[in-house]
Amino acid sequence: MSEVVETISAKALYDSLVQDRNPYITRAERNAKLTVPYLFPKNGISPASDLDDTNQSLGARGIRHLASKLQLALFPVNSPFFKYQIDDLALQALMKSDGKRGEVERALSARERAVISEMNASMFRPISFEACRQLLVSGNYLLYIPKKGKPRGFRLSSYVVQRDASGNILDIVVREEIAKTALPAEIRAGLSTDATATREAKVEVYTKISLNEDASKYVITQEVEGKEVAGGYSGEYPADKLPWLPIRLTYIEGEDYGRAFVDEYVGDLTSLNALTGAIRDGTMQAAKVIWLIAPNSTTSAAKLAKAENGGFVQGSKDSVTCLQMEKAADFSVAERLIQALTERISYGFLLNSAIQRNGERVTAEEIRFMAGELDQGLGGIYSLLSEELQMPVAKLYGQRMEAVRKVPPLPKEISSTSIVTGLDALGRGNDLTNLDVFVQGAAQLFGPEIVKERISPTEYFKRRGAALAIDTGGLVLTDEEIAASQDAEHQRQMLLAGTPNAVAQMGGGMRDAQQQAADAEQAQAQGTE
C-alpha cells in the first residue's frame, strides 16, 4: 500500500478518500443548521450568501458556552496547561547532588511561561476557540502550527484523512482554493493560461502529508494543477513532530473521523426547532384580529371600521364576532414539551440555567455540586484531546521556541512533558474535594481538637499540594526543620533569660574593681603623707 501512496497524486488521493468523508459532512451541515449555520455552511455557499435562520437560539448559546468552557479547560488563561516533570533519580545521577532540584524547577517553569507567551503572541487562542466550536458541530478540525507566524485552521470540508487500525495518521490531503495572483511568480509561470481568466480566478492547491514506509517521518508535497511545486508546506518531518494536527472530538473504532457533540442531541434540537417554529407561526396568526359580520346583517362593516372610539353605529351585536383560533390547549401541550426539551439540552451543553433548580432556597453548595457533576461529564472528551491536541501543541511550540533559540533545548534525560489540565485536573479536583470533605466531616463529628491531634499537618500539606499541582518542597517545613527551628528558639529564650543575671554579675564585678582601685589610691596617699 505504501508504494501506491508514493505514486498517487494528491488530487487522486483526495478524490479517493472524499467518499468516506461525505457522511460526516452531511451531519456537520445538519448540526450547524440547528445551532450556528455559518460554522459549517453547505458546499457552494459564498460568504455573501444568506443562511437559513434557526427558530431558536438555545443551540447557538449552548455551542458558544460549551466551546468557551472547553477552551478554558484545555488552555487556561493564567496558568500553563502542561508541566515539565523531573525524574528525581536521573537528576541526582546527572547533577551529583540533591540540592539542584529547585534550580532545575525554576528553569523549567520559566520555559513553560515562555512557551505560553509565544502561543499567545501567535494568536493561538482565537484558532483554538474556533477549533472547539468546530469539534462540537462537526467533530473534526485540522490545525497547522508553522515554525513561525500564525497557526491556521481548516474545516472538515477542506481536508481528508486516513488512519490505520490504531488511529495513527497515514495520509492527510488539504484542498485550498487560492487566487492566481496570490501564488508566487515561479508557480504562476508554470500554470496553464486562460485568456478569459480574471485576476480573481482561483486555482486548486493540494497539500499531501503521507507517512513513509518505515513510519519514521511524514513527507509533505504540494501540487497545483497536477504539478508538484517546491516551497510552501513541502518538506519532511519526524513522525512525532508533525505540524499538521487532525484533531477529533471522539474516538470510534474503525473510523477515520470523529463524531460531533451535537450528534448526541440532534433529536432534541430538531424537535425544539420545529416546535418553536410552530408556536411562533401560530402565535403570529392568533395575534391577528379579524372581525366577522353575518352575511344578511344590517350592520355595516364600513361604518364599524370608520367609527371613532366611543362612537355609535346602528346594528346588532349578535351579527358581529371576532375570529378565534381556539388552540390554547394545543399550544400549552407544545409549550410544556418545549420546556422539557430546553431543560434537557441545557444540561447537555452545561448551561448555567440547567444547574440551578426552580426554588426559593437554593444553596451555593448545591450549585457547586451540580456544576462539578456536569464538568465531570466531559472527562471522555478531555482524554482524547489531551493526546491529540494539548500534548502536540505543547511540543510544537517548544520546538518552535528552540528553533529561534529563545529557549534552550529541553533536557530529555531528566524531564518529560505532561498535561495538567482537562481530565488530569478533574482527577486532582476530586482528590482535593474528598480530602476536604474528610477533614470537615471529622471536625463536625469529633470536634476540632480531635482532628488536630489525629491529623498530621505535614502529610495534609503534602496531599493538598499534590492535589493542586503545587510542589511543596521548600515551601512547607518538614518535621526536622520545625524541630531545628524550635531548638534554636529555645536556645534564644534561654540566652535572653540568662542575660539579666550576667549583667548583674558584671555590674557587681565592676563595682568591686572600682572600690579596690579607690582603696589602693587612698592607701598610697596616706603613705605619701
Order of alpha helices (4+ residues) and beta strands (2+ residues): alpha-alpha-alpha-beta-alpha-alpha-alpha-beta-beta-beta-beta-alpha-beta-beta-beta-beta-beta-alpha-beta-alpha-beta-alpha-alpha-alpha-alpha-alpha-beta-alpha-alpha-alpha-alpha
